[in-house]
Amino acid sequence: MLNGFAAYGMWGLVPLFWPLLKPAGAVEILAHRMVWSLFFVAAALLVIRRWAWLGELLRQPRRLALITVAAAVITVNWGVYIWSVNSGHVVEASLGYFINPLVTIAMGVLLLKERLRPVQWAAVGVGACAVLVLTIGYGRPPWISLCLAFSFATYGLVKKKVNLGGIESLAAETAIQFLPALAYLLWLGTRGDSTFTTEGAGHAALLAATGIVTALPLVCFGAAAIRVPLSTLGLLQYLAPVFQFVLGILYFKEAMPPERWAGFALVWLALALLTWDALRTARRGARALADGSRAARSTGATVAAGAVGTSETTVSAGAAETTVPAGTSSAESPAESVPGAPEADPLEARP
């Protein structure tokens, strides 16, 4: 849980970091983030000695193509987020990560032909109304929010098809980003527009720290994902946009007229519906699992009892074969029976 709080806390407080990198522009910051992230992720892989996936990936052109798409989409997401924070749109950026679950559900219906439960349909409808209200409030569609939400929903969809671990996936994506980013930084240097060498050692260190800012929350999330149930991680993910929203209002002093409050309230209502529906579905699944375990134990006991009149040896063997597996299965808690690690992705909905 502490690792989960640390990961989402760092993602939520990251708007405090990007303004420190001025006078570097958003594109220069983005390029440094790509370059330095590769160094830090590669160092992490060296420490944990996890390289077997690389040879397998290189022999699969389709997965390589999907990794390239993921790298392109996350580039858009990172760039828009950095620009929005440094341009005074922190609240609108936080909205993007609030509505990301709704966009993900909508894409699942449109692209994967998934079927929604009635409460999920209601949540998507409320979310659409929220976007309409915010469009009226802003005098334009909330393009920053929509761009962040759709880019990260697409990123999550692609990564689900790639089926590669979080650190490994980030290493592959930043490896694809590395050469274009490095070329851009070298080009800036030849023009005399690079701030890396002209703003002092402190500024250069901060630009290099973009790699740590990217990799450290990922490591904490990875530690949480293998220990914390997926349903708990799903609730923790709202910490990041909540922190960003609070920072936007209290620290960056961004305006929040009544119509924007109304739009955000609708988004929060939609998320409350989604959360309630997910928890209710999880409880039903846990009860069904418990009922199945009890039925298995009852069947095992009946079989063992019926075998008593036949042979003492048969009784012992039958009891060992029927009751032990049932007891083992029932010992698992409902939360533990839902694996968090394989399905949770360390980069899902993160700025």
N, C-alpha and C positions, 0 to 999 in steps of 0.2 A: 504493500500500500504506500509506503514511504517513497519507493521508486516511482510509483504512478503519480503521486502528488508532485514529486520533483520534476518529472518529465512535463506534465501539463502546466505546472507552475512556471517553468522556464519558457515554454511556448507562449504562455499567457503574458509574461513580462518582457518578451522580446521587443515590443515597441519602444522600450526604453533604450535599447541598444542601437538601433539603426540611426537615430539622429546624432549619435556620438561620432559617426563616420563622415559627417559633413566636414569639408566642402565636397567630398566625393559625391558624384551623381549616382542615381539609382542603378544605371547600367554598369558603371565601374564597380560599385559594391557587389552587384550580382556576379560579375565576372570573378572578383576575388573570392566570393563565396564558393563558386564552382571549383576554382583552383585549389584553395586551401582545404575544402572539404575532402577532396580526393586524398590529399596527404594524410589527414587525420584518420580517415576511414581505413586507408591502407595500413597505417600504423596499428590500428586496432586489430585488423585481420592478421598482421604479423604476430601480435601478442597472443591471440587466441589460436593461431595456426590453423586457420580455416580457409584453405585454398582449393579444395577438391572440386568445388562447384564451378570454378573458372573453366577448366578443360571441358567439362560437360556442356557449359553454356556456349562455348565457342564452336561446338559441333552441332549446334541447333540453330540454324539461321532464322527460323520463325521466332524463337524466343529472343534472339538478338534484335530482330526487327521490333518486337514489342517493347524491349528495353529502350530502344531508340525513341519510340513514340512516348514512352513514359518520361524520358529525359527531356524531350521537347515540351511536354505538357507541364512538367514541374518547373521548367525554366520560366514559362509564362506565369505560373503561380507565384514563384519567388519574386520575379521582377515586379509584378503588379503589387504584391504586398509591400515590398521595400519602398516602392514609389509612393504608395498610398500613405504609409506611415510618415515618411519624410515630407509629404505634401499636406499634412493636416487632415487626413481622412481615416483616423484610427477607428472611430465608431463604425463607419461604413465598412471598413475591413473586418471588424469583429462580426458584423451582420453576415458577411460571407460564410464564416465558419459556423454561425448559428443555423443558417439555412442549408448548409451542406448535406445533413442527413435527409432533408426533404428532397433535394435534387438527386441524391443517390437513389432514393426510392423511386422517383419519377423515371430515372434512367433505367432502373431495373424493369419497370413495366414496359417502357417503350422499346428497349433494346434486347432485353433478355426474356420478355414475355412473362414476367413474374406476375402472380396473382396477389392482390392486396386484400387484407381484411378490411371490414367497413371502417374501423377506427383509423386505419392508415389512410384510407381514402379521405376521411374527414380531415386528417392532419394536413394532407397535401392540399386540399381545398382551402383550408385556413391559411396555409403558407402562401398560396397564390393571391388570396385577398390581401395578405400583408404586403406583398410586393406591389400590388396596385395602390394601397394606401401610401406606401413609402414613395412611389413614383409621383403621386400628387404632392407629398410633403417636400420632396427634393426639387420638384419641378422638372424632373427627368427620371428615367429608370435608374435604379441603383447599380450602375454599370460595374463599379468596383466589386461590390458584393456578388453580383451575378457571375462576373469573370472568375473570382476566387472560388466560388462554390462549384461552378461547372468545370473549371480546370481541375480542381481536386477530385471531384466525383469521377471525371474521366481517368485521372491518374489512378484512383483506386480500382476502377474497372480493369484497366490494363494490367496493373500489378497483380490482380487476382488471377488473371489468365497466365501471367508469367510464372507465378507460384515460386518465388525466390525469397529467401530470408531478408529481413529488413536491412541489415548491415551489408550483406552481399549485394542486394539490389541497389542500394545507394552507391556502393563502390562502382558497380557497372555503369550506373547512370552518370556519375561524376566523371568516370573515365571517358564517356562519350562527350560530355560537356567540356572536358579539360582543354583540348587543343583549340577549339574556337574561342574559349574564354581567354586562354593564354595569348593567342594571336591578337585579340582585341586589346589586351593590356599592353602588349608590346607596341601595338600601333599607337595607343594613347601616349606611351612613353616617347616615341619618335616625334610626335607632334608637340610634346611639351605640355600635354594636358593631364598627365597622370599625377595624382596627389600622393601616390605611394612613397615617392622619394623626395617630394617637395614640402611636405607638411610636418616633417619631423619623425623621430623614432616612435613616439607614442602613437601617432596616427597610423604608421605602418604596422605597429603591433596590433592595433585594433582591427585593421583590415585583415591581418592574418588570423585574428581570433574568430572571424566569421566561420572558419572551419570547426572550431570548438563549439560555437553557438549552434551549428547544424548537427554535429555528431554527439555531443554530450547528452542532450535530451533523448536522442535515439537509443543510446546505451541504457539509460534509466528505464525507458519504456520497454526495451527488450527484456530487462530483468523483471519488470512487473508482469509482462504479458505471459510468462511461463509459470507464474505463481498465483495470479489474481484471476478470478472468473471473468469471462468475457462480458457478462452483464455488468459487472462492477466497472470495468474499463469503459464500457459504453456510457456510464454515468459520469465518470471522471473526465471524459473528453469535453464536457461542457465547461470545465474550469477555465480552459484557455480563452475562449471567446468572452466569458464573463470577466476575467481579469482585463482583457483588452478593452472591453466596453467601459469598465470602471476607470481605467487609465485615460481613455479618450475623454470622458466627462470631467473627472476630477483633476487630472494632471495636465492634459493637453487643452482643457477648457473648451472643448468643441460644443457647438450649439446643439440643443435638443428641444426644438419646438414641439408643441402638443401632437401634431400629426406624426412626427417621427416616433414619439413615445407610443402612440397608438399602433403604428406599424410594428415596432419591436414587441409590444404586448401581444399582438396576434402571432408573431413568430414564436414567442415563448409559450403561448397556448398550444400551438401546433406541436412543439417539442414535448410539452407535458402530456399531450395525448399519445404521442409515439412512445414515450417512456412508460406510461401507464400500461399501454397495450403490450409492450415488450415484457414488462415484469409479470403481467397477468399470464401471458403465454408461457413464460419460463416456469411459473408456479404450476400451471397445468401439466407441463412436461415433467416436472419433478414429481407431481402426484402420480402421473401415469407410470413413471419409472418405479416409484415405491410400490404401487399396486402390482406391477408386474413381478417385482422381487418377492412380494408376499405370496403371490399365486405360485411362483416357482418353488418357494419353500414349502407351501402347503402340498403341492403335488409330490415333492420329494418325500415329505413325511408319510403321505398315503402309500407311496410305492414301498417305502421301507417297512411300514406296518404290515402291508400285505405279504411281504416276503418272510415274515417271522415264522409262519407255520411251515415253511418249506425246508429251510436249512439255516443254521447259525452262520455258516460261511457266507451264504448268499446275502444274509442280512448285513453283515459287515461290508461286503463289497458294494451292495446296492446303496447303503448309506453313504459310503465314501464317494460314490460316483454321482449321486444326485444332490445331496445337501451341501457339500462343500462349495461347488461352484455357485449355488444360489446364495449361500451366506456371504461369499466373497463379493458377489455383485451388489448385494444389499448394503454392504459396509461402505460403499462409496457414497459420499454426500451428493445431492443433486448439483451443487455448484461445481464439485470436482468432476462430475461426469460430463460437463460441458467444457471441452478443452479450450483454454484461452490462447495458448501459444500458436497452434497451427493457423488459426483463422485471423488472429490479431495481426495487424500490419503496423510496424513501428512508424511508418510515415503517413498514416491515414489522417486527413484533415488537419495537417500541421503547417504553420506558416514558415 
